Amino acid sequence: MKAPQAVKYTEYRSNGYQTQIPFPDGSRLRKALLTKDAKQAARVMTLLNPLISRIKTGEVSKDDLCSHIDDLINPTHEQRTYSKVISNRAAIACTPEPDKYLSLADAWELCQHIKGTGNSKPLRGKKVTGAWSRDRSINVNRHMQVLFELFGADKNIHTITEEDMLMVKDVIKNMPKRRLAQYSGLSIGELLACDDVSDEDKAGNSTLVQHFKTFSLFFKSFLTDEERILERSPIERISIKEV
């Protein structure tokens, strides 16, 4: 029988992956991730990386981490089941609706089919943009791959929250620069899984801006303003400053 794939800060037990996150006092946070799938476990741990990096400074407690894990493992364990996300930050921008379901993959395919071909609905005071060039299509798909890696293709877009996207923001900020030789051959998933990246090797603000421009195109322009599929965009109140 093939041994389970190793996932950092976890161990594999009979019931699946369990966290093994060290704290300065020598204790460890052990919490079941409710999955036997290595990719799903790695996705959860990638989202937790920004929090884990702040444990040493005392900014994150075990209770904080447990709460975030609970928020993350529900959609991982049952991707098509509504789960209420408890936010430790400001009020959440969009309210999940359990009676609606549209997967992230299907929503993005629809966006490419309509917006990518220049067939967006005309909005008052706004010009309809033309079809995407080949280069733009490659770039926006690369940016969206981050969401697919973190949430999974089956993630219900109606349950993606502001808290989720703030976590995505933190993850992107901690990604290594792909143009560096040691990272140039890595996939998006492998880049997201990198840890202990030095500050000078981390993706800069321009990378964050580029990703969130694509997310704004998808969530706000397409799903909210044009198609009215979402009532509010989950990145509506997230500020990304260009510097």
HURADA-V147629 format. One record per residue. N is the residue number from 0. RES is the residue in one small letter. PHI is phi in radians with two decimals (999 if undefined). OMEGA is omega in whole degrees, 0 to 359 (* if undefined). NEAR is the number of other ideal C-beta (glycine too) atoms within 8 Angstrom. Layout:
n = {N,N}
res = {RES,RES}
phi = {PHI,PHI}
omega = {OMEGA,OMEGA}
near = {NEAR,NEAR}
This chain:
n = {0,1,2,3,4,5,6,7,8,9,10,11,12,13,14,15,16,17,18,19,20,21,22,23,24,25,26,27,28,29,30,31,32,33,34,35,36,37,38,39,40,41,42,43,44,45,46,47,48,49,50,51,52,53,54,55,56,57,58,59,60,61,62,63,64,65,66,67,68,69,70,71,72,73,74,75,76,77,78,79,80,81,82,83,84,85,86,87,88,89,90,91,92,93,94,95,96,97,98,99,100,101,102,103,104,105,106,107,108,109,110,111,112,113,114,115,116,117,118,119,120,121,122,123,124,125,126,127,128,129,130,131,132,133,134,135,136,137,138,139,140,141,142,143,144,145,146,147,148,149,150,151,152,153,154,155,156,157,158,159,160,161,162,163,164,165,166,167,168,169,170,171,172,173,174,175,176,177,178,179,180,181,182,183,184,185,186,187,188,189,190,191,192,193,194,195,196,197,198,199,200,201,202,203,204,205,206,207,208,209,210,211,212,213,214,215,216,217,218,219,220,221,222,223,224,225,226,227,228,229,230,231,232,233,234,235,236,237,238,239,240,241,242}
res = {m,k,a,p,q,a,v,k,y,t,e,y,r,s,n,g,y,q,t,q,i,p,f,p,d,g,s,r,l,r,k,a,l,l,t,k,d,a,k,q,a,a,r,v,m,t,l,l,n,p,l,i,s,r,i,k,t,g,e,v,s,k,d,d,l,c,s,h,i,d,d,l,i,n,p,t,h,e,q,r,t,y,s,k,v,i,s,n,r,a,a,i,a,c,t,p,e,p,d,k,y,l,s,l,a,d,a,w,e,l,c,q,h,i,k,g,t,g,n,s,k,p,l,r,g,k,k,v,t,g,a,w,s,r,d,r,s,i,n,v,n,r,h,m,q,v,l,f,e,l,f,g,a,d,k,n,i,h,t,i,t,e,e,d,m,l,m,v,k,d,v,i,k,n,m,p,k,r,r,l,a,q,y,s,g,l,s,i,g,e,l,l,a,c,d,d,v,s,d,e,d,k,a,g,n,s,t,l,v,q,h,f,k,t,f,s,l,f,f,k,s,f,l,t,d,e,e,r,i,l,e,r,s,p,i,e,r,i,s,i,k,e,v}
phi = {999,-1.22,-1.20,-1.04,-1.20,-1.27,-2.24,-0.99,1.15,-2.39,-2.37,-1.74,-1.94,-1.06,-1.68,2.12,-1.35,-2.38,-1.18,-2.42,-1.75,-1.33,-2.08,-0.98,-1.42,1.62,-1.45,-2.29,-1.57,-1.91,-2.55,-1.17,-1.64,1.04,-2.65,-1.82,-1.58,-1.09,-1.16,-1.17,-1.09,-1.12,-1.12,-1.11,-1.17,-1.11,-1.17,-1.45,-0.90,-1.07,-1.33,-1.04,-1.17,-1.79,-1.15,-1.06,-1.48,1.44,-1.28,-2.16,-1.71,-1.09,-1.10,-1.03,-1.15,-1.04,-1.10,-1.16,-1.10,-1.03,-1.09,-1.51,-1.39,-1.09,-1.20,-1.23,-1.34,-2.43,-1.15,-1.77,-1.87,-1.13,-2.37,-1.28,-1.69,-1.59,-1.67,-1.60,-1.83,-1.22,-0.97,-1.29,-1.25,-2.25,-1.71,-1.08,-2.08,-1.19,-1.55,-2.10,-2.52,-2.58,-1.22,-1.01,-1.11,-1.20,-1.14,-1.21,-1.08,-1.13,-1.07,-1.13,-1.17,-1.67,-1.28,-1.19,-1.76,1.39,-1.91,-1.13,-1.22,-1.21,-1.99,-1.01,1.44,-2.21,-1.40,-1.40,-1.36,-1.36,-1.12,-1.22,-1.29,-1.05,-1.12,-1.17,-1.06,-1.10,-1.15,-1.18,-1.19,-1.14,-1.13,-1.19,-1.04,-1.06,-1.16,-1.11,-1.20,-1.43,-1.76,1.63,-1.13,-1.53,-0.99,-1.28,-1.10,-1.27,-1.92,-1.41,-1.93,-1.06,-1.05,-1.01,-1.29,-1.18,-1.17,-1.05,-1.00,-1.10,-1.11,-1.10,-1.07,-1.71,-1.20,-1.36,-1.23,-1.24,-1.30,-1.25,-0.94,-1.26,-2.03,-1.09,-1.63,-1.51,-1.34,-1.03,-1.06,-1.22,-1.12,-1.16,-1.43,-1.16,-2.25,0.96,-1.40,-1.17,-1.00,-1.25,-1.66,-1.36,-1.02,-1.44,-1.10,-1.09,-1.13,-1.10,-1.06,-1.06,-1.10,-1.31,-1.15,-1.18,-1.11,-1.18,-1.00,-1.32,-1.32,-1.53,-1.12,-1.46,-1.26,-1.73,-1.26,-1.53,-1.66,1.01,-1.33,-1.85,-1.36,-2.48,-1.40,-1.24,-1.95,-0.96,-1.88,-1.62,-1.65,-2.12,-1.60,-1.45,-2.20}
omega = {183,180,178,179,181,176,185,181,175,167,182,176,183,181,177,183,179,180,173,187,183,175,184,181,178,179,178,175,179,182,181,178,175,176,174,183,183,182,178,178,180,179,179,182,177,178,180,185,180,179,180,181,181,179,184,182,180,181,184,179,177,180,178,183,178,180,180,178,178,179,186,188,179,177,177,183,181,190,183,180,179,173,181,181,180,184,175,182,179,182,184,188,182,182,179,179,187,183,180,177,171,184,177,181,181,179,180,177,178,179,179,182,183,185,182,179,178,182,179,176,179,178,182,177,181,178,175,181,180,180,179,173,179,181,180,179,178,183,182,177,177,178,181,179,177,180,179,180,184,185,187,183,183,181,179,183,180,179,176,188,175,178,177,185,173,176,177,178,180,181,181,180,182,175,174,177,185,183,178,187,185,181,189,182,184,175,178,179,179,177,180,183,181,175,182,177,180,183,182,180,182,179,182,181,181,177,178,179,181,180,185,171,177,179,178,176,184,187,186,185,186,188,184,186,186,186,179,178,175,176,179,178,179,177,185,185,179,183,175,184,174,179,*}
near = {2,3,4,8,5,4,10,7,9,12,6,8,8,2,6,11,15,13,12,10,11,7,10,6,4,5,7,7,11,6,8,8,15,7,12,7,6,9,6,11,14,11,13,14,13,12,12,14,11,12,11,11,8,9,14,6,5,7,5,9,6,8,6,10,15,10,10,12,13,9,10,11,12,10,14,13,8,7,10,6,8,8,9,5,11,7,10,7,6,6,4,10,11,14,6,12,7,6,3,7,6,9,11,15,9,8,13,10,8,9,13,10,7,12,14,10,9,10,5,11,5,6,7,4,3,6,3,7,6,5,6,11,6,6,6,8,11,8,10,11,8,8,11,11,9,13,11,11,11,13,11,12,7,9,13,16,12,11,11,13,13,16,12,11,13,10,11,12,12,9,15,12,10,11,13,12,11,9,5,9,4,5,13,8,3,8,5,9,8,8,12,12,9,11,6,4,9,6,4,4,9,12,11,7,8,7,11,13,10,10,11,12,8,12,13,11,12,13,14,12,11,14,13,14,7,12,9,6,8,12,5,9,12,13,13,10,7,10,4,8,5,6,3}
